[in-house]
């Protein structure tokens, strides 16, 4: 079976675990890319930023963001500064990022949307 989706995330993230389980339950074949171990592919990050915007992609509720110093947080003001931070600190990317076979990209886990996509 051909890979139908690519899931980008971090192995120990609960949301990514739920998302991967949901895909498996619905028989959706997917490849998994661990952002922490394999890094953030710069070209893919650029595509995600173009597709969903830096505000949606940047996880300001996560532990990694909260642990950043105030100056680093204040420096994130646009797509370029968010991109630099995401490359340096992959854990600030909202997860999972999924590239679907229809060419769309989603960020986060929405069970209803994913059920529709899985057919």
C-alpha positions as CSV (number, residue, x, y, z in Angstrom):
1,X,0.0,0.0,0.0
2,X,1.3,3.4,-0.9
3,X,1.8,6.0,1.8
4,X,-1.2,8.2,1.8
5,X,-0.2,10.8,4.4
6,X,2.9,12.1,6.2
7,X,2.6,12.9,9.9
8,X,5.2,15.2,11.5
9,X,5.4,15.3,15.2
10,X,7.2,14.1,18.3
11,X,7.0,10.5,19.5
12,X,6.1,11.2,23.1
13,X,3.5,13.9,22.3
14,X,0.1,12.7,23.5
15,X,-1.7,14.4,20.7
16,X,0.5,12.8,18.1
17,X,0.0,9.4,19.7
18,X,-3.8,9.9,19.5
19,X,-3.5,11.1,15.9
20,X,-1.4,8.1,14.8
21,X,-3.7,5.7,16.5
22,X,-6.7,7.3,14.8
23,X,-5.1,6.9,11.4
24,X,-4.2,3.3,12.1
25,X,-7.8,2.6,13.3
26,X,-9.1,3.9,10.0
27,X,-6.6,1.9,7.9
28,X,-4.8,5.0,6.6
29,X,-1.2,4.2,5.7
30,X,1.1,7.0,6.7
31,X,4.8,7.8,7.2
32,X,5.9,9.4,10.5
33,X,8.6,12.0,10.7
34,X,9.9,12.7,14.3
35,X,10.7,16.4,14.4
36,X,12.9,16.1,17.4
37,X,15.1,13.2,16.2
38,X,15.1,13.9,12.4
39,X,14.8,17.6,12.6
40,X,12.5,20.0,10.7
41,X,12.9,19.9,7.0
42,X,13.3,23.5,6.0
43,X,11.5,23.1,2.7
44,X,8.6,21.4,4.4
45,X,8.5,24.1,7.1
46,X,8.3,26.8,4.3
47,X,5.4,24.9,2.7
48,X,3.5,24.7,6.1
49,X,4.1,28.4,6.8
50,X,2.6,29.2,3.3
51,X,-0.3,26.8,3.8
52,X,-1.4,27.6,7.4
53,X,0.5,30.7,8.5
54,X,3.0,31.1,11.3
55,X,0.5,32.0,13.9
56,X,-1.3,28.7,13.5
57,X,1.9,26.7,13.3
58,X,3.5,28.2,16.4
59,X,2.4,26.6,19.6
60,X,2.3,29.3,22.3
61,X,0.5,27.1,24.8
62,X,3.2,24.4,25.0
63,X,5.9,23.8,27.5
64,X,8.7,24.7,25.2
65,X,7.3,28.1,24.5
66,X,6.6,28.7,28.2
67,X,10.2,27.9,29.0
68,X,11.6,30.4,26.6
69,X,13.0,33.7,28.0
70,X,10.8,36.8,27.4
71,X,13.3,38.3,24.9
72,X,13.1,35.2,22.7
73,X,9.3,35.2,22.8
74,X,9.1,39.0,22.1
75,X,11.4,38.5,19.1
76,X,8.8,36.3,17.3
77,X,6.9,38.9,15.4
78,X,6.6,37.5,11.8
79,X,7.0,34.5,9.7
80,X,10.7,34.8,9.4
81,X,11.3,35.0,13.1
82,X,8.9,32.2,13.8
83,X,10.6,30.1,11.2
84,X,14.0,30.6,12.8
85,X,12.6,29.6,16.2
86,X,10.9,26.5,14.8
87,X,14.1,25.4,13.1
88,X,16.1,25.9,16.3
89,X,13.3,24.5,18.7
90,X,11.1,22.0,16.8
91,X,9.0,21.5,19.9
92,X,7.4,24.9,19.4
93,X,5.6,23.6,16.3
94,X,2.0,22.7,17.0
95,X,1.5,19.0,16.4
96,X,0.8,17.0,14.5
97,X,1.4,18.6,11.1
98,X,-0.1,16.3,8.5
99,X,0.5,16.4,4.8
100,X,-2.6,14.7,3.2
101,X,-2.5,13.0,-0.2
102,X,-4.8,15.7,-1.6
103,X,-2.0,18.2,-1.1
104,X,-3.5,19.9,1.9
105,X,-1.8,20.5,5.2
106,X,-3.4,20.4,8.6
107,X,-2.1,21.3,12.0
108,X,-3.4,19.8,15.2
109,X,-5.7,16.9,15.7
110,X,-9.4,17.2,14.8
111,X,-11.1,13.9,15.1
112,X,-14.1,14.9,12.9
113,X,-12.0,16.3,10.1
114,X,-9.7,13.3,10.2
115,X,-12.6,10.9,10.0
116,X,-13.9,12.6,6.9
117,X,-10.4,12.5,5.3
118,X,-10.0,8.8,6.1
119,X,-13.2,8.0,4.2
